[in-house]
Amino acid sequence: MLNIKECRELLKEKGKTYNDDQVQAIRDFLYNLARINVQYIKEKLRQNEQKGNIVHKSING
């Protein structure tokens, strides 16, 4: 996880400044968004794998 200082430096590249609480809120929001995205991708991969297994079962037996 990036620390507050690292996050602030990244945000400064966009030309804005934020206090520590704002930086932490932005960081936490983005980490949660990333976590949700990873969960979604894993679920889709699991569903695709299950569909693939069903096809293989019917072909083989």
TORKOL-4160 file (C-alpha; in steps of 0.2 Angstrom, whole numbers, padded with zeros to 4 digits, m for minus):
61
<pt num="1" X="0000" Y="0000" Z="0000"/>
<pt num="2" X="0006" Y="0017" Z="m0004"/>
<pt num="3" X="0009" Y="0029" Z="0010"/>
<pt num="4" X="0001" Y="0046" Z="0012"/>
<pt num="5" X="0017" Y="0055" Z="0005"/>
<pt num="6" X="0018" Y="0044" Z="m0010"/>
<pt num="7" X="0000" Y="0047" Z="m0014"/>
<pt num="8" X="0001" Y="0065" Z="m0012"/>
<pt num="9" X="0016" Y="0066" Z="m0024"/>
<pt num="10" X="0005" Y="0056" Z="m0037"/>
<pt num="11" X="m0010" Y="0068" Z="m0034"/>
<pt num="12" X="0001" Y="0083" Z="m0036"/>
<pt num="13" X="0005" Y="0078" Z="m0054"/>
<pt num="14" X="m0012" Y="0083" Z="m0058"/>
<pt num="15" X="m0010" Y="0100" Z="m0051"/>
<pt num="16" X="m0020" Y="0099" Z="m0036"/>
<pt num="17" X="m0015" Y="0099" Z="m0017"/>
<pt num="18" X="m0025" Y="0089" Z="m0004"/>
<pt num="19" X="m0023" Y="0088" Z="0015"/>
<pt num="20" X="m0019" Y="0071" Z="0024"/>
<pt num="21" X="m0037" Y="0067" Z="0027"/>
<pt num="22" X="m0042" Y="0070" Z="0009"/>
<pt num="23" X="m0027" Y="0060" Z="0002"/>
<pt num="24" X="m0031" Y="0045" Z="0014"/>
<pt num="25" X="m0049" Y="0046" Z="0008"/>
<pt num="26" X="m0044" Y="0045" Z="m0010"/>
<pt num="27" X="m0032" Y="0032" Z="m0007"/>
<pt num="28" X="m0044" Y="0021" Z="0003"/>
<pt num="29" X="m0057" Y="0023" Z="m0011"/>
<pt num="30" X="m0046" Y="0018" Z="m0025"/>
<pt num="31" X="m0039" Y="0003" Z="m0015"/>
<pt num="32" X="m0057" Y="m0002" Z="m0012"/>
<pt num="33" X="m0062" Y="0000" Z="m0030"/>
<pt num="34" X="m0047" Y="m0010" Z="m0035"/>
<pt num="35" X="m0052" Y="m0024" Z="m0023"/>
<pt num="36" X="m0069" Y="m0025" Z="m0030"/>
<pt num="37" X="m0062" Y="m0025" Z="m0048"/>
<pt num="38" X="m0051" Y="m0040" Z="m0043"/>
<pt num="39" X="m0065" Y="m0049" Z="m0035"/>
<pt num="40" X="m0076" Y="m0046" Z="m0050"/>
<pt num="41" X="m0063" Y="m0053" Z="m0062"/>
<pt num="42" X="m0060" Y="m0068" Z="m0051"/>
<pt num="43" X="m0078" Y="m0072" Z="m0051"/>
<pt num="44" X="m0079" Y="m0071" Z="m0070"/>
<pt num="45" X="m0064" Y="m0082" Z="m0072"/>
<pt num="46" X="m0072" Y="m0095" Z="m0060"/>
<pt num="47" X="m0088" Y="m0094" Z="m0070"/>
<pt num="48" X="m0079" Y="m0096" Z="m0086"/>
<pt num="49" X="m0069" Y="m0111" Z="m0079"/>
<pt num="50" X="m0085" Y="m0119" Z="m0073"/>
<pt num="51" X="m0093" Y="m0117" Z="m0091"/>
<pt num="52" X="m0078" Y="m0125" Z="m0098"/>
<pt num="53" X="m0078" Y="m0140" Z="m0086"/>
<pt num="54" X="m0097" Y="m0143" Z="m0091"/>
<pt num="55" X="m0092" Y="m0143" Z="m0109"/>
<pt num="56" X="m0078" Y="m0155" Z="m0106"/>
<pt num="57" X="m0089" Y="m0167" Z="m0096"/>
<pt num="58" X="m0102" Y="m0168" Z="m0109"/>
<pt num="59" X="m0089" Y="m0171" Z="m0123"/>
<pt num="60" X="m0080" Y="m0184" Z="m0113"/>
<pt num="61" X="m0094" Y="m0193" Z="m0106"/>
